[in-house]
Amino acid sequence: MAIEHDAITNAELHEPKGVSAASDNQIYLADGLGSGAWSDNIQNTHGDMVITGSSTATAVTAASDATLSTDSDYTKITAGWTLAHGEGITFNTDEIIVPTLGHYYLAFWATVKVPTTNNFIGVKYAVNDTTPYSSRKIIGQSQTANDYLNLSGVGIVTSLTANDTVSLYIAGSKSDNLIVQEAGLVCLLLHPGS
């Protein structure tokens, strides 16, 4: 005689079908067609890398493009990054590594010391250190020598794949030794898959 699911005793309960194929902290997502797959839980896929109290300069040459839109004018920000927090997100020296295919939310902030007066500064993110970099950029301008710029921005990056990296690049309208003293890059999985 069959037992209805609502009458099963605790001793007869079992894990959901396919659970042995799931990774740690994954959840089951239905596909609306009577099936589904195990996927990363968006609540546990987030992280941030930070720069704290750095005095190391990033040398930039004067941009060939006054609008700071040309990717070849940008130099990777490498000095002083550390992983502040990682839950599913990992870190490699100066870049965040995403664990799974999906859409990600990025938030960036920085305090940049700009030695040269009237220097326009731009920041873009890059995926896998390849061009084209982000079409959006954050721009600020120094007013005096050794001015401090506070830059910040947010965006959504679609269709990153497992093990893609996200890093930050900086450019200036003038040759300079820019010091990114404090900074943070937050990455959060919004939607797993495509």
C-alpha positions as CSV (number, residue, x, y, z in Angstrom):
1,M,0.0,0.0,0.0
2,A,1.4,3.4,-1.0
3,I,1.9,6.1,1.6
4,E,1.0,9.7,0.6
5,H,3.8,12.2,0.9
6,D,2.1,14.2,3.6
7,A,1.9,11.1,5.8
8,I,5.5,10.0,5.5
9,T,7.2,9.5,8.9
10,N,10.6,11.1,9.7
11,A,12.4,7.8,9.4
12,E,11.2,7.5,5.8
13,L,12.1,11.0,4.7
14,H,15.1,11.5,2.3
15,E,17.1,14.2,0.6
16,P,15.7,15.5,-2.8
17,K,16.5,13.6,-5.9
18,G,19.9,14.5,-7.4
19,V,21.3,16.1,-4.2
20,S,24.5,14.1,-4.5
21,A,25.4,16.1,-7.7
22,A,24.9,19.5,-5.9
23,S,27.8,21.5,-4.7
24,D,28.0,23.0,-1.2
25,N,25.3,25.6,-0.5
26,Q,23.5,25.1,-3.8
27,I,19.7,25.2,-4.2
28,Y,17.3,23.5,-6.6
29,L,15.8,25.8,-9.2
30,A,12.8,24.5,-11.2
31,D,12.8,25.1,-14.9
32,G,8.9,25.3,-15.2
33,L,8.8,22.2,-17.2
34,G,8.7,19.6,-14.4
35,S,12.5,19.5,-13.9
36,G,15.3,21.7,-12.9
37,A,18.9,21.9,-11.8
38,W,21.1,22.6,-8.7
39,S,22.4,26.1,-8.8
40,D,24.4,28.5,-6.7
41,N,22.4,30.3,-4.1
42,I,22.6,34.1,-4.8
43,Q,22.6,34.8,-1.1
44,N,25.9,33.0,-0.7
45,T,27.8,34.3,-3.8
46,H,29.3,37.6,-3.0
47,G,32.7,39.2,-2.1
48,D,34.8,42.3,-2.2
49,M,38.4,43.1,-2.6
50,V,39.9,46.2,-1.0
51,I,42.9,48.5,-1.0
52,T,43.7,49.9,2.5
53,G,46.2,52.7,3.2
54,S,48.3,52.1,0.1
55,S,51.1,54.6,-0.9
56,T,52.1,52.7,-4.0
57,A,51.7,54.7,-7.2
58,T,50.2,53.5,-10.5
59,A,52.1,55.2,-13.3
60,V,49.9,56.3,-16.2
61,T,50.8,58.0,-19.4
62,A,48.8,60.9,-20.9
63,A,45.8,59.5,-22.6
64,S,45.6,59.8,-26.4
65,D,41.9,60.3,-26.1
66,A,40.8,63.3,-24.1
67,T,37.4,61.6,-23.4
68,L,39.2,58.7,-21.6
69,S,37.2,56.3,-23.7
70,T,40.1,54.4,-25.4
71,D,41.0,51.2,-23.6
72,S,44.7,51.3,-24.6
73,D,45.0,54.4,-22.4
74,Y,44.2,52.4,-19.3
75,T,46.6,50.8,-16.8
76,K,45.6,48.0,-14.4
77,I,45.3,48.9,-10.7
78,T,47.5,46.3,-9.1
79,A,48.9,47.8,-5.9
80,G,47.6,46.6,-2.6
81,W,44.5,44.6,-3.2
82,T,43.4,42.0,-0.7
83,L,40.2,40.0,-0.3
84,A,38.1,41.5,2.4
85,H,35.3,39.0,2.2
86,G,34.5,36.1,-0.1
87,E,31.5,33.8,-0.1
88,G,31.7,31.9,-3.3
89,I,33.7,34.7,-4.9
90,T,37.5,34.2,-4.8
91,F,40.5,36.4,-5.4
92,N,43.8,36.4,-7.2
93,T,46.3,39.2,-6.5
94,D,44.4,42.0,-8.1
95,E,41.1,40.5,-9.4
96,I,37.9,38.9,-8.3
97,I,37.0,35.5,-9.7
98,V,33.4,34.6,-10.2
99,P,32.3,31.0,-9.5
100,T,29.5,30.4,-11.9
101,L,27.7,31.6,-15.1
102,G,25.4,34.5,-14.3
103,H,24.6,38.2,-14.0
104,Y,26.6,40.1,-11.5
105,Y,26.3,43.4,-9.6
106,L,29.5,45.4,-9.3
107,A,30.1,48.4,-7.0
108,F,33.3,50.3,-6.9
109,W,34.7,53.2,-4.8
110,A,38.1,54.7,-4.4
111,T,40.1,57.6,-2.9
112,V,42.8,58.5,-5.5
113,K,45.6,60.9,-4.8
114,V,46.4,62.8,-8.0
115,P,49.8,64.7,-7.9
116,T,49.2,66.7,-11.1
117,T,46.8,69.7,-11.3
118,N,43.9,69.6,-13.7
119,N,44.3,65.9,-14.5
120,F,41.1,64.0,-15.6
121,I,41.1,60.5,-14.2
122,G,39.0,57.6,-15.5
123,V,38.3,54.2,-14.1
124,K,36.9,51.2,-16.0
125,Y,36.4,47.5,-15.1
126,A,37.7,44.7,-17.3
127,V,36.6,41.1,-17.7
128,N,39.5,38.6,-18.0
129,D,41.8,41.6,-18.6
130,T,40.7,41.8,-22.2
131,T,39.3,44.6,-24.3
132,P,36.8,45.9,-24.8
133,Y,36.8,47.1,-21.2
134,S,33.5,48.4,-19.7
135,S,31.8,51.0,-21.9
136,R,30.9,52.9,-18.8
137,K,33.6,54.8,-16.9
138,I,33.9,56.9,-13.8
139,I,35.6,60.3,-14.2
140,G,37.0,62.9,-11.9
141,Q,39.3,65.9,-12.2
142,S,42.0,67.1,-9.9
143,Q,41.8,70.8,-9.0
144,T,45.2,71.2,-7.2
145,A,48.5,69.3,-6.9
146,N,48.1,66.2,-4.7
147,D,44.3,66.5,-4.8
148,Y,42.2,63.6,-3.5
149,L,39.4,62.4,-5.8
150,N,36.6,60.2,-4.4
151,L,35.2,58.1,-7.2
152,S,32.4,55.5,-7.1
153,G,30.0,53.7,-9.4
154,V,27.8,50.7,-9.8
155,G,26.7,48.5,-12.7
156,I,25.4,45.1,-13.7
157,V,27.5,42.8,-15.8
158,T,25.6,40.1,-17.7
159,S,26.7,36.7,-18.7
160,L,30.0,36.2,-16.9
161,T,31.0,32.6,-16.9
162,A,32.6,30.4,-14.3
163,N,36.2,31.5,-13.5
164,D,35.9,34.9,-15.3
165,T,37.9,37.6,-13.6
166,V,36.9,41.2,-12.9
167,S,39.6,43.9,-12.3
168,L,39.9,47.7,-12.5
169,Y,41.9,49.9,-14.8
170,I,42.8,53.6,-14.5
171,A,43.7,56.4,-17.0
172,G,44.7,60.0,-16.8
173,S,44.6,62.9,-19.3
174,K,48.1,63.7,-18.1
175,S,51.1,61.5,-17.3
176,D,51.0,61.0,-13.6
177,N,51.8,58.7,-10.6
178,L,48.3,58.1,-9.3
179,I,48.0,56.6,-5.8
180,V,44.8,54.6,-5.1
181,Q,45.0,54.9,-1.3
182,E,41.7,53.3,-0.4
183,A,39.4,51.3,-2.7
184,G,36.8,48.5,-2.9
185,L,35.2,46.4,-5.5
186,V,32.1,44.5,-4.5
187,C,30.8,41.6,-6.7
188,L,27.4,40.0,-6.1
189,L,25.7,37.2,-8.1
190,L,22.2,38.5,-9.0
191,H,21.0,35.7,-11.2
192,P,22.7,32.4,-12.0
193,G,22.7,31.0,-15.5
194,S,22.6,32.6,-18.9
